[in-house]
């Protein structure tokens, strides 16, 4: 829900009151508190805002610093613990202690252990944002892949905990996470469907689309991991590290060199080069 609160005096009063309450008390305020602070009725507040989470989102879009909600703290704690101990190396009590919450609160905010792990891992990748780059299968292939790869690199680079989870789990831990997951992630399904369409259009070689999807994601993960492994801001030779756009360009170029469907002209050129080498 997008709140249009900047358009009138009442809306601006709600935002200002919410900002004051967040600054003083964090998330520890009720809608009744907000209604009193803004000088409006709760009915009016609910009509304008709907729920407190939407209001906090509106404050964040305005640049206000808002503390993490209880749910956000719980999910972050769960991801950290998965990265440190694997999916079965901790109890809900450990999550509660790290998130400064209770086990009862975890059940209320997220659910049981399996639902917590599913939600926590899904929270780390903005599937909808990444899938947007794959929405138009008939758009030019290279720009679509560049947009997707750059967005994925940017997200993974900003989530060191997620990166640690992805590269640090052993096979048993991965099997446990796959068992917890009810179905294939929306992102992997979207990427597979994207490559199915590219094969149908004759743009990439006719190999299993799941193979194309997993190869590209592996290249993205490798690019981010190696960049962090060498140094922050410095490459292995001491030169300045590549920008996200440059890394995306390199990943897509290497990927398409192997996956792009060859035209008759390119096949003739490659065949001629091999004959020249033979002579």
C-alpha positions in Angstrom: 0.0 0.0 0.0 1.4 3.4 -1.0 0.4 6.1 1.4 -0.3 9.6 0.0 0.2 11.5 3.2 2.3 14.4 1.9 -0.7 15.7 -0.1 -2.6 17.3 2.7 -2.3 18.8 6.2 -3.9 15.9 7.9 -1.5 13.4 6.3 1.5 15.5 7.1 0.4 15.7 10.7 0.2 11.9 10.8 3.7 11.6 9.4 5.1 14.2 11.8 3.5 12.5 14.8 4.7 9.1 13.7 8.2 10.5 13.3 8.2 11.9 16.8 7.0 8.6 18.3 9.5 6.5 16.4 12.3 8.9 17.6 11.2 8.6 21.2 10.0 5.0 21.5 11.0 3.1 18.4 8.3 0.7 17.4 6.8 0.6 20.9 3.7 2.6 20.2 0.1 1.8 19.3 -2.2 3.3 16.7 -4.1 4.8 19.6 -0.9 6.6 20.7 -0.4 7.8 17.2 -4.0 9.0 16.8 -3.7 11.0 20.1 -0.3 12.5 19.0 -1.7 13.5 15.6 -5.0 14.9 17.1 -7.3 12.7 15.0 -9.6 9.7 15.7 -8.4 6.1 15.4 -11.1 5.6 12.7 -9.5 8.4 10.6 -6.0 7.0 11.2 -6.9 3.5 10.1 -8.7 5.0 7.0 -5.6 7.0 6.1 -2.9 4.4 7.0 -4.4 1.0 7.2 -1.7 -0.5 9.3 1.4 0.6 11.2 3.8 -1.2 8.9 2.7 0.8 5.9 3.3 4.0 7.9 6.8 3.0 8.9 7.5 2.1 5.2 6.4 5.6 4.3 8.7 7.1 6.9 11.6 5.1 5.5 10.9 6.3 2.0 11.1 9.8 3.3 14.6 9.0 4.6 13.7 8.7 8.3 15.7 6.2 10.3 13.3 3.7 11.9 14.4 0.9 14.1 14.0 -2.7 13.0 10.6 -4.1 13.8 10.3 -7.2 16.0 9.6 -9.3 12.9 12.7 -7.9 11.2 14.9 -8.6 14.2 13.6 -12.2 14.4 14.2 -12.9 10.7 17.7 -11.3 10.9 18.6 -13.4 13.9 17.4 -16.5 12.2 19.5 -15.8 9.1 22.6 -15.1 11.2 22.2 -18.3 13.2 21.7 -20.4 10.0 25.0 -18.9 8.7 26.8 -19.7 11.9 25.4 -23.0 12.9 23.4 -24.4 10.0 19.6 -24.8 9.9 19.4 -27.3 12.8 22.2 -25.9 15.0 20.0 -23.7 17.1 16.7 -23.5 19.0 13.9 -21.0 18.8 15.2 -19.8 22.2 18.5 -18.8 20.6 16.6 -16.8 18.0 14.5 -15.2 20.7 17.6 -14.2 22.8 19.4 -12.7 19.8 16.3 -10.8 18.6 15.4 -9.6 22.1 12.0 -11.2 21.8 10.2 -14.2 23.3 9.5 -17.6 21.7 5.8 -16.7 21.9 6.4 -13.6 19.9 8.2 -15.6 17.2 5.2 -17.9 16.9 2.9 -14.8 16.7 5.0 -12.8 14.2 6.3 -15.6 11.9 5.2 -19.1 13.0 7.0 -22.3 13.9 10.5 -23.3 13.2 10.1 -24.4 9.5 8.0 -21.3 8.7 10.7 -19.1 10.4 13.5 -20.6 8.3 11.5 -20.4 5.1 10.6 -16.8 5.7 14.0 -15.8 7.0 15.8 -17.1 3.9 13.2 -15.7 1.5 13.6 -12.2 3.2 17.2 -12.0 2.1 16.6 -11.8 -1.6 14.0 -9.4 -3.1 12.5 -12.0 -5.5 10.0 -9.6 -7.0 12.6 -6.9 -7.7 14.9 -9.4 -9.4 12.1 -11.1 -11.3 11.1 -7.8 -12.8 14.2 -7.9 -15.0 13.0 -11.2 -16.4 9.4 -10.3 -17.0 9.6 -9.5 -20.7 11.1 -12.6 -22.3 11.0 -11.0 -25.7 13.1 -8.0 -24.7 16.7 -7.9 -25.9 18.6 -10.7 -24.2 21.8 -9.0 -23.2 20.2 -5.9 -21.5 17.8 -8.1 -19.6 20.6 -10.3 -18.3 22.7 -7.2 -17.4 19.9 -5.7 -15.4 19.2 -9.0 -13.6 22.9 -9.8 -12.8 23.7 -6.3 -11.6 20.7 -6.3 -9.3 21.6 -9.7 -7.9 25.3 -8.7 -7.4 24.2 -5.5 -5.6 21.9 -7.4 -3.3 24.3 -10.2 -2.5 27.1 -7.7 -1.9 25.0 -5.8 0.6 24.0 -9.0 2.5 27.2 -10.6 3.9 25.1 -12.8 6.2 23.3 -14.2 3.2 26.5 -14.8 1.3 28.0 -16.6 4.3 24.9 -18.9 4.4 25.1 -19.6 0.7 28.8 -20.5 0.6 29.2 -21.9 4.1 26.6 -24.7 4.4 27.6 -28.3 4.0 25.5 -30.8 2.0 23.6 -32.0 5.0 22.6 -28.4 5.8 21.5 -27.8 2.2 19.4 -31.0 2.3 17.7 -29.7 5.5 16.9 -26.4 3.9 15.5 -28.0 0.8 13.3 -30.2 2.9 12.0 -27.2 4.8 11.2 -25.4 1.5 7.7 -26.2 0.3 8.4 -25.5 -3.3 11.0 -24.2 -5.6 11.7 -20.5 -5.1 9.8 -18.1 -7.2 13.2 -16.6 -8.4 14.6 -19.9 -9.7 11.3 -20.7 -11.4 11.3 -17.3 -13.0 14.8 -17.7 -14.2 14.2 -21.2 -15.6 11.1 -19.9 -17.4 13.1 -17.0 -18.8 15.6 -19.4 -20.3 12.9 -21.7 -21.6 11.6 -18.7 -23.6 15.1 -17.8 -24.8 15.6 -21.3 -26.1 12.2 -21.2 -27.9 13.3 -17.9 -29.5 16.5 -19.4 -30.6 18.7 -17.0 -28.5 20.5 -19.5 -26.3 21.6 -23.1 -27.0 19.0 -25.8 -26.5 20.1 -27.3 -23.2 18.1 -27.8 -20.0 16.9 -24.3 -18.9 17.5 -25.3 -15.3 21.2 -25.8 -16.3 21.4 -22.3 -17.8 19.7 -20.9 -14.6 22.0 -22.6 -12.1 25.1 -21.8 -14.2 24.3 -18.1 -14.2 23.4 -18.0 -10.5 26.7 -19.8 -9.8 28.6 -17.3 -11.8 26.9 -14.4 -9.9 27.6 -16.0 -6.5 31.3 -16.7 -7.5 31.8 -13.1 -8.7 30.5 -11.7 -5.4 32.3 -14.2 -3.2 35.7 -13.7 -4.9 35.3 -9.9 -4.8 34.8 -10.0 -1.0 37.6 -12.7 -0.6 40.3 -10.6 -2.1 39.7 -7.3 -0.4 37.1 -4.6 0.0 37.7 -2.1 -2.8 40.9 -3.7 -4.0 41.3 -6.4 -6.6 43.9 -9.3 -6.4 46.5 -7.3 -8.3 46.1 -4.2 -6.2 44.0 -2.4 -8.8 40.7 -0.8 -7.8 37.9 -3.4 -7.6 35.4 -3.5 -10.5 32.1 -1.6 -10.1 28.9 -3.6 -10.0 28.2 -2.6 -13.6 31.6 -3.8 -14.7 31.2 -7.1 -12.8 27.7 -7.6 -14.3 29.1 -6.9 -17.8 31.9 -9.5 -17.3 29.5 -12.2 -15.9 27.1 -11.7 -18.8 29.8 -11.6 -21.4 31.4 -14.9 -20.2 28.0 -16.5 -19.8 26.8 -15.6 -23.3 30.0 -16.7 -24.9 29.1 -20.2 -23.9 25.3 -20.0 -23.9 24.3 -17.7 -26.8 23.0 -19.6 -29.8 25.4 -19.3 -32.7 24.2 -17.8 -36.0 25.2 -19.4 -39.3 27.7 -16.5 -39.8 29.3 -17.0 -36.4 29.5 -20.8 -37.0 31.2 -20.2 -40.4 33.6 -17.8 -38.8 34.5 -20.2 -36.0 34.9 -23.1 -38.5 37.1 -20.9 -40.7 39.3 -20.0 -37.7 39.7 -23.6 -36.8 40.7 -24.5 -40.4 43.2 -21.6 -40.4 44.8 -22.9 -37.2 45.0 -26.4 -38.7 46.9 -25.1 -41.6 
